[in-house]
Structures are given as C-alpha cells and as structure tokens.
Amino acid sequence: MTRVARAVSEFWTRRSTVGIVLALVAYQQSLTPSLLPRSWVWQGVISGVSVLVVYLLGCLPGRLLRATGVLGPLHRDRLVKVRRVTGWVGVAAVPVLLLLSLPGRQAEWQTLGYDDTDRFLYAGVVVVVLGVLVAGALLTWGCRLVYGRIFWGVSRLVPWSVGGGVSVVLTALVVTLAVNEVAYSRFMDGINATRESADADVGDDEPAAPTSPLLSGGEDSALSWWSLGREGRRFIARAPDPAALERYAGTDVADPVRVFVGRASADSYTARADLAVRELERTGGFDREVLLLVTPTGTGWVNEQIVQPVEYFHAGDTATVAMQYSHLPSPVAYLSEQTAAVESAAALLTAVSSRLESMPRERRPQLLVAGESLGSYGGTGAFANLDDMVRRTDGAVWVGTPPMSDLRREAERRREPGSLEIRPTVATLPEVVFAGRDTELSGTPGTHAFLQYADDPIVWWEPSLAWSRPDWLEEPLDPRVKSTLSWRPVTTFLQVSADQAVGTAFGEGLGHRYGTLPLVAWHETLDPPGWDAARLDALREHLDALADGFH
C-alpha cells in the first residue's frame, strides 16, 4: 500500500460511518433534477454543501453514543475496519454516481435548446465538491480552535461536565458575532457605498436628461437627473416615442407621463412619496386615463414588459410612477432591508390614494398596481389583504411573487378544494387569478393577476423546503418541470437555492423571465377596446424583440 493510500485509509478511520453513508445518499440526491438545469460549478456547490451538511448531521448519533459510553473499546476497534471500507466505497461511488446522472443532465439542457457539452463539465463537479469540503473542514477547524480556547478558560472556573455545554454556547455566540458584525456588516457597508456612488454617477453611455416636461428629470422637474439613480434614468429614457405608439395604438396618441423618485431624492419613504405626488401634479398625471403604480426591484429596475403594455393599450394616456427604496440587488436588499420594499410601496400608495380621494370620482383615473420579484413582494405588502387590494385598485399584475408575500399566502390558504398551490382559485374573489401561461388567462373574469411559472425558483424557494415537503411537490407537477422532480430533506432546499442564481440566465419564458406574459395579463384583465388578436400579436412581437434590452 502506498503512503498516500495509507494516509487516506487512516483518514477514513477517524470519520463517522453513519455520516459517510448519509453523505453519499445526499450526494446522489443532489445530482437529481431541480427546477432549472445547472452548470457544473453550481452542481459542484450543491453537491459539496449537501455532503458537508448531511455528514455533520450524521456525526451526531456517533458522538452521542461515545459520550454516553455505549461505544466501548471493542466497538471502536470494529468500527475502524467498517469506516475504512465505507470510506473507500465512497471514493469509488462519487465518479460512478456522477456518470450515471449524465444522461439526465444532458436531456435537461437539450430540452431548452442548449449545447450541454460546454455547460456541464462533469470532471469539474468533483473538483468543486472537494473545494467545498476543504473550505468546510477549515471552518470546522476554526470553530474547534475557538471552542478549545474557550473551554480551556471555562473549565478552570466550572466543572468539566458543565464547561462543555457553556463552551458550545459561547463558541456559537462568538462565531455569530464575528460573522454578523465583522464580515456581514463590512460587506454590506462596502456594497452599499459602491452602489450608491454608481447610482449618482451619470455615465457617458447613459442617455441625456429628457427635455419633455412629462418626464422626471426633464424640463421643470423638481428632481435632478442624477438623483433618479441608474435604473431610474433608464426607466425614464425608455418611454415609448409617439411614432411607436401610433404604429401599434393608432393615430390619436399622447406622450405618456413617467415619474421616478430615486432614493437620493429624499431621506424617507414619506418624503419620496410626497415628491412623487408633486411630480404627478406637475406633469398632469392625475388627469390621465390610467395611473399605474409600479414597485421596482431592489436596484430600482422596472420591467418595461409590465409598463409598456398599459401605455400602448391606452394610447399613451397614462401616468406611471415608481419609487426607489434600495441600491442593492433584490436578494441582498431583502436580507439587509427586509421591510424597505413594503414600506416604500405603502407610502406611495397612501400618498397617491389620498390625492385621488380629493378628486371628484368621475375625474379620477383608473388606479393600477404592479411589480416583479421583490417589487411584487413590496407592492402586495402595501395592502392589508386580497379584498383590500381589489377594493382599492382597478387592476394589478404581480410577476414572480416570492412566497413571503402575505397576499399570495392568503390566496393559497383560501383556495378551493382541489385547487393547486401553483394555481390557487379563490371562489369568493373571482377578480384574483393565478396563471403561468396564456391559456390560463384567456377569458378570465380576473382583474388582478399573479403570474408565476412552475419552474421559477424565486417563486418556490423558502427556508421550510429544508425540512418540509411543500404542497406543490405533493400535487401533480406542472408540465414545465421534470416529472422526476421530488422533495428530499436539505437537498431540495439547496437545489432550489442554487436555481435562484440562474433564474434569469435562460431565455424569455423560462425561470424568472416572464417575457410578454404581462402583456397578455393586462390585455385579459383590462380588456382594452379595439385590441383584437392581430393587434395584440403585433405588439407582442414588438415587445419581444426589445426584451433583451429591457434587462
């Protein structure tokens, strides 16, 4: 036996047999299909974290048995041989299981029209898994080092039997404080400063400030062009021009009003909402046929596929207003500023609603609300419940709503027997409709639509996936997802977590990219006069051609 082989064998004798077996099971499960195909890097990360977490959990029974004295010296001698055999079986199983999963992974990529040979370098999976395990081992070693130092001090003051438990608690506190106060806080401060600076910097590749008085940052606007932020400036610059409106909406068109209030424009949500109302008054937004309130994503991005259909359907006689609440990408914004999206949307809705109530009822514009992803979470959070939303607004389109939305959870709780979690039907509220494809919107009586794809990881990820099987995985699966998809503890949570990172990496109509489905939703819920199938298809082709530029 070579020196390396002996070292590896010795390594396995110090590992947990139960942990190794469970880790192998977790590794095999991590290679199964999820909502979206995975690159070799993400597959390696998922597999590595699955193996690490499950192995550590599997170590607990053995440690408990040793601590209670159940495992004596004789048992330990036998376990050495078992561990050595189990370890070598695990080494052989890793590449074998990987190769056995190859046909399924290739089929996933090919179904979406991708060349899988460049996207799934299976040899790289093993390398990434090893990297994750090494990183995990170093972190574990660090924690044990901290524990040892703490235990050495504590054991001098209290009995050993008590010192062990106290040291574990103190170690957890020290590690938590170090991660939260040092690593996390410094990371957030750094990314906030970088994003804030980028928002204020008007780059040479950005459009110049508008001259139209109907746009924020333009002529007579109280909002400076730089204060709108990068995404706010893009939103204003993307307003459809009269030629495009005439081509699809007819000859009698108006320039749409667009208002955007950047985070730098005022310090509080209320102050920004007041600025938005004043901008709407200045631009004549309250005199338009439709007033659309959009809650943007974390960076301030507004999806044109949500806004432009309303502008075309009403020949530009619209006003759209959005308010930035963060500089950060949505996942980071939610972690660091969990209530920001909701508080911002609520402040804007309150301010606009108060202004509308001061107007004669016959002069008030239709009030529509919309949002995507974190914006959908924030926008829906501005309402007390579904009935409140339907009562206070004339229509809504919520795209890719995360599961922490109270309104979405309410719809799932109130759904009719036999109604699926992915398409809940609330009999007492026919105005609310959930859909994931055109046919599910056709002929609907709904005025308030929730759009959610069955393969959108943003929609279906939640912490409870780690320990609880969700209804949508107990019910018949949607044709958009693999029929072999099933729930497994820990593994499914990690898979869907990684799916979020690639949720927008595919083409329109896949994952978290909804393409022109909002167009269809607005068409069905607003029922604009004169928009037959031919006109709708022409507009859909136009918006579809511009889709990549909207991101």
C-alpha positions as CSV (number, residue, x, y, z in Angstrom):
1,M,0.0,0.0,0.0
2,T,1.5,3.4,-1.0
3,R,2.0,6.2,1.5
4,V,-0.9,8.2,0.0
5,A,-3.3,5.2,0.2
6,R,-2.3,4.5,3.8
7,A,-2.9,8.2,4.7
8,V,-6.3,8.1,3.1
9,S,-7.2,4.8,4.9
10,E,-6.1,6.4,8.2
11,F,-8.2,9.4,7.4
12,W,-11.3,7.3,7.0
13,T,-10.7,5.6,10.3
14,R,-11.4,8.9,12.0
15,R,-14.6,9.6,10.1
16,S,-18.2,8.8,11.1
17,T,-19.6,5.7,9.2
18,V,-23.2,6.9,9.5
19,G,-22.1,10.4,8.3
20,I,-20.3,8.9,5.3
21,V,-23.3,6.8,4.3
22,L,-25.7,9.7,4.7
23,A,-23.4,12.0,2.8
24,L,-23.3,9.6,-0.1
25,V,-27.1,9.5,-0.2
26,A,-27.2,13.3,-0.1
27,Y,-24.6,13.4,-2.9
28,Q,-26.7,11.1,-5.1
29,Q,-29.8,13.1,-4.4
30,S,-28.0,16.4,-5.2
31,L,-27.5,15.1,-8.8
32,T,-31.2,14.7,-9.4
33,P,-33.2,17.3,-11.5
34,S,-34.4,20.5,-10.0
35,L,-36.5,23.4,-11.4
36,L,-33.7,24.5,-13.8
37,P,-30.6,23.0,-15.4
38,R,-27.4,23.7,-13.5
39,S,-23.9,24.4,-14.7
40,W,-21.0,22.2,-13.5
41,V,-20.0,24.9,-11.0
42,W,-23.4,25.2,-9.3
43,Q,-23.8,21.4,-9.4
44,G,-20.5,21.1,-7.6
45,V,-21.5,23.7,-5.0
46,I,-24.8,22.0,-4.3
47,S,-23.3,18.6,-4.1
48,G,-20.5,19.8,-1.9
49,V,-22.7,21.6,0.6
50,S,-25.2,18.7,0.6
51,V,-22.4,16.3,1.5
52,L,-20.9,18.6,4.1
53,V,-24.2,19.4,5.9
54,V,-25.6,15.9,5.9
55,Y,-22.2,14.4,7.0
56,L,-22.1,16.7,10.0
57,L,-25.7,15.8,10.9
58,G,-24.8,12.1,10.5
59,C,-21.9,12.5,13.0
60,L,-24.2,13.5,15.9
61,P,-25.5,9.9,16.7
62,G,-22.0,8.5,17.0
63,R,-20.8,11.4,19.2
64,L,-23.8,10.9,21.4
65,L,-23.1,7.2,21.8
66,R,-19.5,7.8,22.6
67,A,-20.3,10.5,25.1
68,T,-22.7,8.1,26.9
69,G,-20.2,5.3,26.9
70,V,-22.4,3.0,24.8
71,L,-19.4,2.5,22.4
72,G,-16.6,0.8,24.3
73,P,-13.1,0.0,23.1
74,L,-14.2,-3.3,21.4
75,H,-16.9,-1.5,19.4
76,R,-14.4,1.2,18.4
77,D,-11.9,-1.4,17.1
78,R,-14.6,-2.9,14.9
79,L,-15.7,0.5,13.7
80,V,-12.2,1.3,12.4
81,K,-12.5,-1.5,9.8
82,V,-16.1,-0.5,8.9
83,R,-15.1,3.1,8.5
84,R,-12.1,2.2,6.3
85,V,-14.3,0.1,3.9
86,T,-17.1,2.7,3.9
87,G,-14.6,5.5,3.1
88,W,-13.1,3.7,0.1
89,V,-16.6,2.7,-1.2
90,G,-17.5,6.4,-1.0
91,V,-14.4,7.4,-3.0
92,A,-15.4,4.9,-5.8
93,A,-19.0,5.9,-5.7
94,V,-18.5,9.6,-6.3
95,P,-17.5,9.4,-10.0
96,V,-19.8,6.5,-10.7
97,L,-22.9,8.3,-9.4
98,L,-21.8,11.4,-11.4
99,L,-21.6,9.4,-14.6
100,L,-24.9,7.8,-14.0
101,S,-26.6,11.2,-13.7
102,L,-25.0,12.4,-17.0
103,P,-27.9,11.4,-19.4
104,G,-30.5,13.2,-17.3
105,R,-28.4,16.4,-17.1
106,Q,-27.8,16.3,-20.8
107,A,-31.5,15.9,-21.5
108,E,-32.3,18.9,-19.3
109,W,-30.0,21.2,-21.3
110,Q,-31.1,19.8,-24.7
111,T,-34.7,20.3,-23.9
112,L,-34.1,24.0,-23.6
113,G,-32.1,24.1,-26.8
114,Y,-28.6,24.4,-25.3
115,D,-25.4,22.6,-26.1
116,D,-24.8,20.8,-22.9
117,T,-21.2,19.7,-23.7
118,D,-19.8,23.2,-22.9
119,R,-22.1,23.8,-19.9
120,F,-21.6,20.7,-17.8
121,L,-18.0,19.7,-17.3
122,Y,-18.6,16.7,-15.1
123,A,-15.0,16.3,-14.1
124,G,-15.2,19.9,-12.7
125,V,-18.0,18.9,-10.3
126,V,-15.7,16.6,-8.3
127,V,-13.1,19.4,-8.1
128,V,-15.7,21.9,-6.8
129,V,-17.1,19.3,-4.3
130,L,-13.6,18.8,-2.9
131,G,-13.1,22.6,-2.7
132,V,-16.3,23.0,-0.7
133,L,-15.3,20.1,1.6
134,V,-11.9,21.7,2.2
135,A,-13.5,25.0,2.9
136,G,-15.9,23.3,5.3
137,A,-13.1,21.5,7.0
138,L,-11.2,24.8,7.5
139,L,-14.2,26.4,9.0
140,T,-14.8,23.5,11.3
141,W,-11.2,23.5,12.4
142,G,-11.5,27.2,13.2
143,C,-14.7,26.7,15.2
144,R,-13.0,23.8,17.1
145,L,-10.0,26.1,17.8
146,V,-12.3,28.8,19.2
147,Y,-14.1,26.2,21.3
148,G,-10.8,24.8,22.6
149,R,-9.6,28.2,23.8
150,I,-13.0,29.0,25.4
151,F,-13.2,25.5,27.1
152,W,-9.7,25.9,28.5
153,G,-10.7,29.1,30.2
154,V,-14.2,28.0,31.3
155,S,-13.0,24.6,32.7
156,R,-10.8,26.4,35.2
157,L,-13.9,28.0,36.7
158,V,-16.6,25.3,36.4
159,P,-16.7,21.5,36.4
160,W,-15.8,19.9,33.0
161,S,-19.4,18.4,32.7
162,V,-20.8,22.0,32.8
163,G,-17.9,23.6,30.9
164,G,-18.5,21.7,27.7
165,G,-22.1,23.0,27.3
166,V,-21.1,26.5,28.3
167,S,-18.3,26.5,25.8
168,V,-20.5,25.4,23.0
169,V,-22.9,28.3,23.7
170,L,-20.1,30.8,23.9
171,T,-18.5,29.5,20.8
172,A,-21.7,29.9,18.9
173,L,-22.1,33.5,20.2
174,V,-18.5,34.4,19.2
175,V,-18.8,32.9,15.7
176,T,-22.2,34.6,15.2
177,L,-20.9,38.0,16.3
178,A,-17.8,37.7,14.1
179,V,-19.9,36.8,11.0
180,N,-22.6,39.4,11.6
181,E,-20.6,42.3,13.0
182,V,-17.4,41.9,11.0
183,A,-17.9,40.0,7.8
184,Y,-21.6,40.8,7.0
185,S,-21.6,44.4,8.2
186,R,-18.4,45.3,6.3
187,F,-19.7,43.6,3.2
188,M,-23.0,45.5,3.3
189,D,-21.3,48.8,4.0
190,G,-19.0,48.3,1.1
191,I,-21.6,47.2,-1.4
192,N,-24.0,50.0,-0.3
193,A,-21.3,52.6,-0.8
194,T,-20.4,51.2,-4.2
195,R,-23.9,51.0,-5.4
196,E,-24.8,54.5,-4.1
197,S,-21.9,56.0,-5.9
198,A,-22.8,54.2,-9.1
199,D,-26.3,55.4,-8.9
200,A,-25.2,59.0,-8.6
201,D,-22.7,58.8,-11.4
202,V,-24.2,59.6,-14.8
203,G,-22.0,57.6,-17.2
204,D,-21.1,58.6,-20.7
205,D,-23.0,55.6,-22.0
206,E,-26.3,56.8,-20.4
207,P,-28.9,58.9,-22.1
208,A,-29.0,62.6,-21.5
209,A,-31.7,64.2,-19.4
210,P,-35.0,64.4,-21.2
211,T,-36.4,67.7,-22.5
212,S,-40.1,66.6,-22.1
213,P,-41.9,68.2,-19.2
214,L,-43.8,64.9,-18.9
215,L,-40.8,63.0,-17.6
216,S,-39.0,63.2,-14.2
217,G,-35.6,64.8,-14.5
218,G,-36.8,66.8,-17.5
219,E,-37.9,70.4,-18.1
220,D,-39.3,72.0,-14.9
221,S,-38.9,68.8,-12.9
222,A,-38.0,69.2,-9.2
223,L,-36.0,66.0,-9.5
224,S,-32.4,66.2,-10.8
225,W,-31.4,63.7,-13.4
226,W,-28.6,62.2,-11.3
227,S,-30.9,61.7,-8.3
228,L,-33.1,59.2,-10.1
229,G,-30.3,56.6,-10.0
230,R,-29.1,54.4,-12.9
231,E,-32.2,52.3,-13.2
232,G,-34.5,55.3,-12.7
233,R,-32.8,57.1,-15.6
234,R,-33.1,54.1,-17.8
235,F,-36.8,53.8,-16.9
236,I,-37.4,57.4,-17.9
237,A,-35.4,57.2,-21.1
238,R,-37.3,54.0,-22.3
239,A,-40.7,55.7,-22.5
240,P,-42.1,54.8,-26.0
241,D,-42.0,57.6,-28.5
242,P,-45.1,58.9,-30.4
243,A,-44.1,57.0,-33.6
244,A,-44.1,53.6,-31.8
245,L,-47.4,54.4,-30.1
246,E,-49.0,55.4,-33.4
247,R,-47.7,52.3,-35.1
248,Y,-49.5,50.0,-32.6
249,A,-52.1,52.0,-30.7
250,G,-53.4,54.2,-33.5
251,T,-53.1,57.8,-34.6
252,D,-54.7,59.6,-31.7
253,V,-51.9,59.2,-29.1
254,A,-50.4,61.1,-26.2
255,D,-46.9,61.1,-24.8
256,P,-47.1,59.0,-21.6
257,V,-46.2,60.5,-18.3
258,R,-43.4,58.8,-16.4
259,V,-42.4,59.7,-12.8
260,F,-39.5,58.2,-10.9
261,V,-38.2,59.2,-7.5
262,G,-34.7,58.0,-6.7
263,R,-33.5,57.1,-3.2
264,A,-31.2,60.1,-3.3
265,S,-34.1,62.4,-3.9
266,A,-35.2,62.4,-0.2
267,D,-34.3,60.6,3.0
268,S,-37.6,59.0,3.9
269,Y,-40.3,57.0,2.2
270,T,-42.9,59.6,3.0
271,A,-40.8,62.4,1.6
272,R,-40.2,60.5,-1.6
273,A,-43.9,59.7,-1.9
274,D,-44.8,63.4,-1.5
275,L,-42.3,64.2,-4.2
276,A,-43.9,61.6,-6.4
277,V,-47.3,63.2,-5.9
278,R,-46.0,66.6,-6.7
279,E,-44.3,65.3,-9.9
280,L,-47.6,63.7,-10.9
281,E,-49.4,67.0,-10.3
282,R,-46.8,68.9,-12.3
283,T,-46.9,66.5,-15.3
284,G,-50.7,66.2,-15.3
285,G,-50.5,62.6,-14.3
286,F,-53.8,62.7,-12.3
287,D,-55.6,63.9,-15.4
288,R,-54.7,60.8,-17.4
289,E,-57.0,57.9,-18.1
290,V,-54.8,55.4,-16.2
291,L,-52.4,55.8,-13.3
292,L,-50.0,52.9,-12.8
293,L,-48.0,52.4,-9.6
294,V,-45.0,50.1,-10.0
295,T,-42.8,48.9,-7.2
296,P,-39.4,48.3,-8.7
297,T,-36.9,45.6,-7.7
298,G,-34.0,46.2,-5.3
299,T,-31.8,48.2,-7.6
300,G,-34.8,50.3,-8.9
301,W,-35.2,48.3,-12.1
302,V,-38.7,48.5,-13.6
303,N,-39.6,45.8,-16.2
304,E,-40.8,47.5,-19.4
305,Q,-42.9,44.4,-20.2
306,I,-45.1,45.4,-17.3
307,V,-45.3,49.1,-18.1
308,Q,-45.4,49.5,-21.8
309,P,-48.5,47.3,-22.5
310,V,-50.5,49.7,-20.4
311,E,-49.2,52.6,-22.3
312,Y,-49.9,51.1,-25.6
313,F,-53.4,49.8,-24.7
314,H,-54.4,53.4,-23.6
315,A,-52.6,55.2,-26.5
316,G,-50.2,56.9,-24.1
317,D,-52.9,58.5,-22.0
318,T,-51.2,57.1,-18.9
319,A,-49.0,58.1,-16.0
320,T,-46.6,55.6,-14.4
321,V,-44.9,56.3,-11.1
322,A,-42.2,54.3,-9.4
323,M,-40.1,54.9,-6.2
324,Q,-36.7,53.5,-5.5
325,Y,-36.1,52.1,-2.0
326,S,-32.7,50.5,-2.3
327,H,-29.4,50.5,-4.3
328,L,-28.9,46.7,-3.9
329,P,-29.8,43.7,-6.0
330,S,-33.0,42.2,-4.8
331,P,-31.6,39.2,-2.8
332,V,-29.2,41.4,-0.9
333,A,-31.8,44.1,-0.5
334,Y,-34.2,41.7,1.1
335,L,-31.6,40.4,3.5
336,S,-30.4,43.8,4.6
337,E,-33.6,45.9,4.3
338,Q,-36.4,43.4,4.6
339,T,-39.2,45.9,5.2
340,A,-37.9,48.6,2.7
341,A,-39.9,47.3,-0.3
342,V,-43.2,47.1,1.6
343,E,-42.8,50.4,3.4
344,S,-41.9,52.2,0.2
345,A,-44.9,50.8,-1.7
346,A,-47.2,51.5,1.2
347,A,-46.0,55.2,1.4
348,L,-46.6,55.7,-2.3
349,L,-50.0,54.0,-2.3
350,T,-51.1,56.1,0.7
351,A,-50.0,59.4,-0.8
352,V,-51.5,58.7,-4.2
353,S,-54.7,57.3,-2.8
354,S,-55.1,60.4,-0.6
355,R,-54.7,62.7,-3.6
356,L,-57.2,60.7,-5.7
357,E,-59.8,60.9,-2.9
358,S,-59.6,64.7,-3.1
359,M,-60.7,64.5,-6.7
360,P,-64.3,64.1,-7.9
361,R,-65.0,60.4,-8.5
362,E,-65.8,60.9,-12.2
363,R,-62.4,62.6,-12.8
364,R,-60.2,60.0,-11.1
365,P,-58.0,57.9,-13.4
366,Q,-58.1,54.1,-13.1
367,L,-55.6,53.0,-10.4
368,L,-53.4,50.1,-11.4
369,V,-50.6,48.5,-9.4
370,A,-47.8,46.2,-10.5
371,G,-44.4,44.8,-9.5
372,E,-42.0,42.0,-10.2
373,S,-40.0,39.8,-7.8
374,L,-39.0,41.8,-4.7
375,G,-41.1,44.6,-6.2
376,S,-44.1,42.3,-6.2
377,Y,-43.5,41.4,-2.6
378,G,-43.3,45.1,-1.7
379,G,-46.3,46.0,-3.8
380,T,-48.6,43.3,-2.4
381,G,-47.4,44.1,1.1
382,A,-48.9,47.6,0.8
383,F,-52.4,46.0,1.1
384,A,-54.0,44.5,4.2
385,N,-55.3,41.5,2.3
386,L,-56.7,40.4,-1.1
387,D,-60.0,42.1,-0.5
388,D,-58.3,45.3,0.3
389,M,-56.3,45.2,-2.9
390,V,-59.4,44.5,-5.1
391,R,-61.4,47.3,-3.3
392,R,-58.7,50.0,-3.6
393,T,-57.4,49.4,-7.1
394,D,-58.9,48.7,-10.6
395,G,-56.3,46.2,-11.7
396,A,-52.9,44.6,-10.9
397,V,-50.2,42.4,-12.4
398,W,-47.8,40.8,-10.0
399,V,-44.9,38.9,-11.6
400,G,-42.9,36.2,-10.0
401,T,-44.1,36.9,-6.5
402,P,-41.9,35.4,-3.7
403,P,-43.5,33.2,-1.1
404,M,-43.1,35.7,1.7
405,S,-45.9,37.8,0.2
406,D,-48.8,37.8,2.6
407,L,-51.3,38.1,-0.2
408,R,-50.0,35.1,-2.1
409,R,-50.1,33.1,1.1
410,E,-53.6,34.2,1.8
411,A,-54.7,33.0,-1.7
412,E,-53.1,29.6,-1.0
413,R,-54.9,29.3,2.3
414,R,-58.3,30.4,0.9
415,R,-58.1,28.3,-2.3
416,E,-60.9,26.0,-3.2
417,P,-60.6,22.2,-2.5
418,G,-58.9,20.6,-5.5
419,S,-57.3,23.9,-6.4
420,L,-53.5,23.5,-6.8
421,E,-51.0,25.6,-4.8
422,I,-49.4,26.8,-8.1
423,R,-52.8,27.9,-9.4
424,P,-55.0,28.7,-6.4
425,T,-58.6,29.7,-7.1
426,V,-60.4,31.8,-4.5
427,A,-64.1,31.4,-5.2
428,T,-65.1,34.5,-3.2
429,L,-62.7,36.6,-5.2
430,P,-63.1,35.9,-8.9
431,E,-61.2,39.1,-9.5
432,V,-57.9,37.4,-8.5
433,V,-56.4,35.0,-10.9
434,F,-53.1,33.0,-10.9
435,A,-51.6,32.0,-14.2
436,G,-48.4,30.6,-15.7
437,R,-49.3,30.6,-19.4
438,D,-51.5,32.4,-21.9
439,T,-54.3,29.8,-21.9
440,E,-54.8,30.2,-18.1
441,L,-55.5,33.9,-18.7
442,S,-57.8,33.6,-21.7
443,G,-61.4,34.6,-20.9
444,T,-60.7,35.1,-17.2
445,P,-63.0,37.4,-15.2
446,G,-60.0,38.4,-13.2
447,T,-58.8,42.0,-12.9
448,H,-55.8,41.3,-10.6
449,A,-53.3,38.7,-11.9
450,F,-50.5,36.8,-10.2
451,L,-48.1,35.4,-12.8
452,Q,-45.9,32.6,-11.6
453,Y,-44.1,29.9,-13.6
454,A,-43.8,26.4,-12.2
455,D,-40.0,26.5,-12.9
456,D,-39.4,29.9,-11.3
457,P,-37.1,29.3,-8.3
458,I,-37.8,32.8,-6.9
459,V,-41.5,31.8,-6.5
460,W,-41.0,28.5,-4.9
461,W,-37.9,28.9,-2.7
462,E,-38.5,29.2,1.1
463,P,-36.5,28.0,4.1
464,S,-39.0,25.3,5.1
465,L,-38.0,23.4,1.9
466,A,-35.1,22.1,4.0
467,W,-37.4,20.1,6.3
468,S,-41.0,20.2,5.0
469,R,-42.5,18.9,1.7
470,P,-44.5,21.8,0.1
471,D,-47.9,21.2,-1.4
472,W,-46.7,21.9,-4.9
473,L,-44.4,18.9,-4.7
474,E,-47.2,16.7,-3.4
475,E,-49.6,17.8,-6.2
476,P,-49.5,16.8,-9.9
477,L,-46.4,18.5,-11.3
478,D,-46.8,21.2,-14.0
479,P,-45.5,20.1,-17.5
480,R,-42.9,22.8,-17.3
481,V,-40.9,20.9,-14.7
482,K,-39.3,17.4,-14.8
483,S,-41.7,14.6,-13.9
484,T,-38.9,13.1,-11.8
485,L,-38.7,16.1,-9.5
486,S,-39.4,15.2,-5.9
487,W,-38.8,16.6,-2.4
488,R,-35.8,15.5,-0.3
489,P,-34.8,16.9,3.1
490,V,-32.0,19.5,2.8
491,T,-31.1,18.6,-0.8
492,T,-34.2,20.2,-2.4
493,F,-33.7,23.3,-0.4
494,L,-30.1,23.6,-1.6
495,Q,-31.1,22.8,-5.2
496,V,-33.8,25.5,-5.4
497,S,-31.4,27.9,-3.6
498,A,-28.9,27.4,-6.4
499,D,-31.6,27.6,-9.0
500,Q,-32.2,31.2,-7.9
501,A,-28.7,32.2,-9.0
502,V,-29.6,31.1,-12.6
503,G,-33.2,32.1,-12.6
504,T,-32.7,34.8,-15.2
505,A,-29.9,33.0,-17.1
506,F,-32.2,31.5,-19.7
507,G,-34.4,32.9,-22.5
508,E,-37.7,34.7,-22.1
509,G,-40.4,32.5,-20.8
510,L,-38.1,30.3,-18.6
511,G,-37.4,30.5,-14.9
512,H,-37.7,34.1,-13.6
513,R,-38.0,35.7,-17.1
514,Y,-41.7,36.1,-18.0
515,G,-41.3,37.7,-21.4
516,T,-44.5,39.1,-22.8
517,L,-46.8,37.2,-20.4
518,P,-47.6,40.5,-18.5
519,L,-48.8,41.9,-21.9
520,V,-51.3,39.1,-22.1
521,A,-52.3,39.5,-18.5
522,W,-53.0,43.2,-18.9
523,H,-54.9,42.5,-22.1
524,E,-57.2,40.0,-20.4
525,T,-57.7,42.0,-17.2
526,L,-58.1,45.4,-18.7
527,D,-60.0,44.3,-21.9
528,P,-58.9,47.4,-23.9
529,P,-61.3,48.2,-26.7
530,G,-60.2,47.7,-30.3
531,W,-57.3,45.4,-29.4
532,D,-58.1,42.2,-31.3
533,A,-55.8,39.2,-31.6
534,A,-53.9,40.6,-34.7
535,R,-53.1,43.9,-33.0
536,L,-52.1,42.1,-29.8
537,D,-49.8,39.7,-31.7
538,A,-48.1,42.6,-33.5
539,L,-47.4,44.4,-30.2
540,R,-46.2,41.2,-28.7
541,E,-43.7,40.7,-31.5
542,H,-42.5,44.3,-31.0
543,L,-42.0,44.0,-27.2
544,D,-40.5,40.5,-27.6
545,A,-37.9,41.9,-30.0
546,L,-37.0,44.5,-27.4
547,A,-36.9,42.1,-24.4
548,D,-33.2,41.7,-24.0
549,G,-32.7,45.4,-24.0
550,F,-35.1,45.7,-21.1
551,H,-32.8,43.8,-18.7
